[in-house]
Amino acid sequence: MTVTPTRTVTLTDDATGKSWKLPVLPGTVGPDVIDVRKLYTDTGMFTYDPGYTSTGSCESAITYIDGEQGILLHRGYPIEQLADKSNFLEVAYLLQYGELPNEKERDDWVKHITYHTMVHEQLISFYNGFRRDAHPMAIMCGVVGALSAFYHDSIDIHDERQREIACHRLIAKMPTLAAMAFKYDRGQPFVYPQNSLSYAENFLYMCNSVPAEPYKINPILARAMDKIFILHADHEQNASTSTVRLASSSGANPFACIAAGITSLWGPAHGGANEAVLKMLMEIGTKDKIPEIIRRAKDKNDTFRLMGFGHRVYKNYDPRAKVMRETCYEVLSELGIKNDPLLETAMELERIALQDEYFVQKKLYPNVDFYSGIILRAMGFPMSMFTVLFALARTAGWVAHWQEQLREPDSKIGRPRQLYTGAAARDYVSIEKR
Ligand code: CMC
């Protein structure tokens, strides 16, 4: 903990009149936090916050979100500037080390990452063990966890150098593993990485090239891919990042921790939303069905939600969604796709939702997943790969948080408590008496 309290707040038990002073810790920007670490020792009570809507789980200097203003900063730099001027590997460096690299640092970093792009040849057996129709996210959960069985020389979490190599390996191998999952789905041969290419180019190459003919990388699509990676690189203490941190707090190895993050990302409320958005747009089909979808999204008795809308933190337009929408236009125009019916449906849905009292009042805006599926589909990715691409990019953030947590001197195993509402102690009843 690097922060010192600036003031206190008083908590009073109205029944007994007892009161306790709780320290308040200031952040650089954003809301202050009430330090409740001694609350149980002092009061014998826990806080209750399922879903962690009011709980700061850690101290972090990586990413800042102002949900009211729609601001996202990585190490202080606005996401719009990073998406416009930087590239994914530079952003990954920034997340990891806290500063933009100088030329030498950037070259060394790129060299370290590209050196590790290949995966152990025996990992191919893992892929072959999956059914052909396996969801690529299911494959990713398995193969990323399996890396811990192959790279024993980078699983000692107390060795700073091993930790660094684990980060290089994870960032470097994710595109290779993701492209292999894609190729397995297609029934095409795996393509080895090509280290002369940039990170995004290499990924597109591994996904799209076949041995039968040369593959020419489209620089506009490669730049769009890189931007999509930047937009997904990190997002503070979301469900998957918190999962990585929780897994890591027990001392688990880096590959196991990132595999845990992937499982958490898969859900449709989180990274799985990009797949769900496209399914929803396809189901809507034509613009005249939009009012019915809006009606269902607003209906309390219907579990349906407008996918790609709403966010726990953003109560304003998600800044990533803005960049994603622009990228969507660039990609569709490059591919000569005019009047894409899915894009038209999405834009009309957005227009109607943003005027609707329900969405306005609840501050539900399009999030990063709303437009990403349309771009990825136009680029030739099947829906099942969308969340895999999210996981690939988010690995940069996950490993940065993993390192940050392990460097925290007073880090503890994550162990929430509960409000117990089950039976009180009672005697065992033998089966003949039940
Ligand atoms: N459609 C319709 N109603 C919604 C939606 C939506 N997409 N999102 C929230 N609401 C309503 C919700 O029913 C609730 O209403 P009420 O107060 O009357 O009960 C209110 O808005 C607040 O919602 P909440 O579920 O309490 O908010 P949350 O912070 O727990 O959930 C969310 C955030 C992202 C899970 C949710 O907005 C959602 O399910 N969105 C659709 C899935 C999605 O697009 N997820 C991607 C998130 S961005 C990428 C990422 O983080 O991975």
Boltz pocket constraint, residues with backbone or C-beta under 6 A from the ligand:
constraints:
  - pocket:
      binder: B
      contacts: [[A, 238], [A, 268], [A, 269], [A, 270], [A, 271], [A, 272], [A, 273], [A, 297], [A, 298], [A, 304], [A, 305], [A, 306], [A, 307], [A, 308], [A, 309], [A, 310], [A, 311], [A, 312], [A, 313], [A, 362], [A, 364], [A, 367], [A, 368], [A, 369]]
      max_distance: 6.0
